[in-house]
């Protein structure tokens, strides 16, 4: 029997959150495919594909773009840039990763919180960007956006238990955009509190609406 869209979404979220608990997820860090067994990653992918086929909002960039607004918490990803966060220097571990979107200004930023397991240091890395819908042959936006990264902010919020507001940010540098191509993201599922996206390299992002904390 085919699961309803709501039941399937709930099962997918529950499965990812159960994996987070099993892994002892550090401060809400997202699950990635390299942290789990291949058969579990394949099961998550199958559930995602089934849910994408039941997307309740066809062409959301055209009909319901405001659903993108707000703060999104990353639950699961196979993207290279997320996988790379598993090897941060100085023993730092990544925690929660958020994406905050403002549709009206076509701007967003990604923010990853990091901390040393011994509490020696904590902070965050934020990358700002703009986006634009990709226009199809009918001169209408489809489900894909092009992304243009702008600045990278490296902030240190705490050293040895002492708050360091003077280091927020500690450094600001131009964000890197890939050479020879424009990063893109296809929105394959979107409702009021849940979103699935596929990068141009088919990488997967699963997010839920959340408060920034």
C-alpha positions as CSV (number, residue, x, y, z in Angstrom):
1,X,0.0,0.0,0.0
2,X,1.4,3.4,-1.0
3,X,1.9,5.8,1.9
4,X,0.2,9.1,1.8
5,X,2.4,12.2,1.4
6,X,2.0,13.2,5.0
7,X,2.8,9.8,6.4
8,X,5.8,9.4,4.1
9,X,7.1,12.7,5.2
10,X,6.7,11.9,8.8
11,X,8.4,8.6,8.4
12,X,11.3,10.1,6.6
13,X,11.8,12.8,9.2
14,X,11.6,10.2,12.0
15,X,14.1,7.9,10.3
16,X,16.7,10.7,9.9
17,X,16.2,11.9,13.4
18,X,16.6,8.3,14.7
19,X,19.8,8.1,12.8
20,X,21.0,11.4,14.4
21,X,20.3,10.0,17.8
22,X,22.1,6.7,17.0
23,X,25.1,8.7,15.8
24,X,25.1,10.9,18.8
25,X,24.7,13.8,16.5
26,X,26.8,16.7,17.7
27,X,24.6,19.6,18.6
28,X,22.0,18.7,15.9
29,X,24.5,18.2,13.1
30,X,22.9,16.9,9.9
31,X,23.2,13.3,8.9
32,X,25.3,12.7,5.7
33,X,25.5,9.6,3.5
34,X,29.1,9.0,4.5
35,X,28.1,8.6,8.2
36,X,25.7,5.7,7.6
37,X,25.7,2.3,5.9
38,X,25.1,2.3,2.2
39,X,21.8,0.4,2.5
40,X,20.4,3.0,4.9
41,X,21.5,5.8,2.6
42,X,19.7,3.9,-0.3
43,X,16.6,3.6,1.9
44,X,16.5,7.3,2.6
45,X,17.0,8.0,-1.1
46,X,14.1,5.8,-2.0
47,X,11.8,7.5,0.5
48,X,12.9,10.9,-0.8
49,X,12.1,9.9,-4.4
50,X,8.7,8.7,-3.4
51,X,8.0,11.9,-1.6
52,X,9.3,14.0,-4.5
53,X,6.7,12.2,-6.7
54,X,4.0,13.5,-4.3
55,X,5.1,17.1,-4.2
56,X,2.0,19.0,-3.2
57,X,3.1,22.3,-4.8
58,X,3.8,22.0,-8.5
59,X,6.2,24.7,-9.7
60,X,6.4,26.5,-6.3
61,X,8.7,29.3,-7.7
62,X,5.8,30.2,-10.0
63,X,2.8,29.6,-7.8
64,X,3.9,29.7,-4.2
65,X,7.4,31.2,-3.9
66,X,6.7,32.6,-0.4
67,X,6.8,29.1,1.0
68,X,10.5,29.3,0.7
69,X,10.7,32.2,3.1
70,X,12.1,31.7,6.6
71,X,14.6,29.6,8.5
72,X,15.4,26.1,7.4
73,X,17.3,23.5,9.4
74,X,19.3,20.9,7.4
75,X,18.5,17.3,8.4
76,X,20.3,15.3,5.7
77,X,22.6,15.9,2.8
78,X,24.9,14.2,0.3
79,X,26.4,17.5,-0.9
80,X,30.2,17.7,-1.0
81,X,30.3,21.0,0.8
82,X,28.4,19.5,3.7
83,X,30.6,16.3,3.7
84,X,33.7,18.5,3.9
85,X,32.6,19.9,7.2
86,X,33.4,16.5,8.7
87,X,37.1,17.3,8.6
88,X,37.3,20.7,10.2
89,X,40.7,21.8,11.6
90,X,41.6,22.0,15.3
91,X,39.2,19.2,16.2
92,X,36.2,21.4,15.6
93,X,32.9,19.7,15.1
94,X,29.9,21.0,13.1
95,X,26.6,21.4,14.7
96,X,23.3,22.7,13.3
97,X,23.3,24.1,9.8
98,X,20.6,26.6,8.8
99,X,19.5,28.3,5.6
100,X,17.6,31.6,5.9
101,X,15.8,32.8,2.8
102,X,14.2,36.1,1.9
103,X,12.3,35.6,-1.3
104,X,11.4,39.3,-1.9
105,X,15.1,40.4,-2.0
106,X,16.2,37.1,-3.5
107,X,18.9,36.7,-0.8
108,X,19.7,33.9,1.6
109,X,22.5,32.8,3.8
110,X,23.8,29.5,5.1
111,X,25.1,29.3,8.6
112,X,26.9,26.4,10.2
113,X,27.7,26.4,13.9
114,X,30.9,24.8,15.1
115,X,32.4,24.0,18.5
116,X,35.3,22.1,20.0
117,X,34.1,19.0,21.9
118,X,36.0,20.2,25.0
119,X,34.4,23.6,24.8
120,X,37.7,25.3,24.0
121,X,36.1,27.4,21.2
122,X,32.8,27.9,19.4
123,X,31.6,30.0,16.5
124,X,30.0,29.8,13.1
125,X,30.7,30.1,9.4
126,X,28.1,32.1,7.4
127,X,28.0,32.4,3.6
128,X,25.7,35.0,2.0
129,X,24.3,34.6,-1.5
130,X,21.7,35.8,-4.0
131,X,19.5,33.6,-6.2
132,X,17.4,33.9,-9.3
133,X,14.8,31.5,-10.8
134,X,15.8,29.8,-14.0
135,X,13.3,30.7,-16.7
136,X,12.0,27.9,-19.0
137,X,11.0,28.0,-22.7
138,X,7.6,29.5,-21.8
139,X,9.4,32.4,-20.1
140,X,8.2,31.2,-16.7
141,X,10.2,30.2,-13.7
142,X,10.6,26.4,-13.3
143,X,11.7,24.6,-10.2
144,X,15.4,25.5,-10.4
145,X,17.3,28.5,-9.1
146,X,20.8,29.7,-9.9
147,X,22.9,30.7,-6.9
148,X,25.6,33.4,-6.7
149,X,27.7,33.3,-3.5
150,X,28.9,36.6,-2.1
151,X,30.7,36.7,1.2
152,X,32.0,34.2,3.8
153,X,31.9,35.3,7.5
154,X,34.0,33.4,10.1
155,X,32.9,34.2,13.6
156,X,34.3,33.2,17.0
157,X,31.7,33.6,19.7
158,X,33.4,31.9,22.7
159,X,37.0,31.0,23.7
160,X,37.5,29.0,26.9
161,X,34.1,30.0,28.1
162,X,34.6,33.7,27.5
163,X,32.3,35.5,25.0
164,X,34.2,37.2,22.2
165,X,31.7,39.6,20.5
166,X,34.7,41.5,19.0
167,X,35.4,38.4,16.9
168,X,31.9,38.2,15.4
169,X,33.0,38.2,12.6
170,X,36.7,37.5,13.0
171,X,37.2,37.4,9.2
172,X,35.2,38.3,6.1
173,X,36.4,37.0,2.7
174,X,34.8,36.7,-0.7
175,X,32.9,33.4,-1.1
176,X,34.1,31.1,-3.9
177,X,31.9,30.4,-6.9
178,X,32.7,27.4,-9.1
179,X,34.8,28.2,-12.1
180,X,33.0,27.7,-15.4
181,X,29.6,27.0,-14.1
182,X,26.8,28.5,-12.1
183,X,25.7,26.6,-8.9
184,X,22.0,25.6,-9.1
185,X,19.4,24.0,-6.9
186,X,16.2,22.3,-8.0
187,X,13.3,22.4,-5.5
188,X,11.8,18.9,-5.8
189,X,9.5,19.1,-2.8
190,X,8.1,22.0,-0.9
191,X,5.3,22.6,1.7
192,X,4.8,24.9,4.7
193,X,7.5,23.2,6.8
194,X,9.5,20.7,4.7
195,X,11.7,21.0,1.7
196,X,13.8,18.8,-0.5
197,X,16.3,20.1,-3.0
198,X,18.8,18.6,-5.6
199,X,22.0,20.4,-6.4
200,X,23.3,20.6,-10.0
201,X,25.5,17.6,-9.2
202,X,22.4,15.7,-8.0
203,X,23.4,16.2,-4.4
204,X,20.5,15.9,-1.9
205,X,19.3,18.4,0.8
206,X,16.5,17.6,3.2
207,X,15.3,20.5,5.5
208,X,12.6,21.4,7.9
209,X,11.3,24.8,9.0
210,X,12.9,25.8,12.3
211,X,13.9,28.6,14.7
212,X,17.5,29.8,14.6
213,X,19.0,28.6,17.9
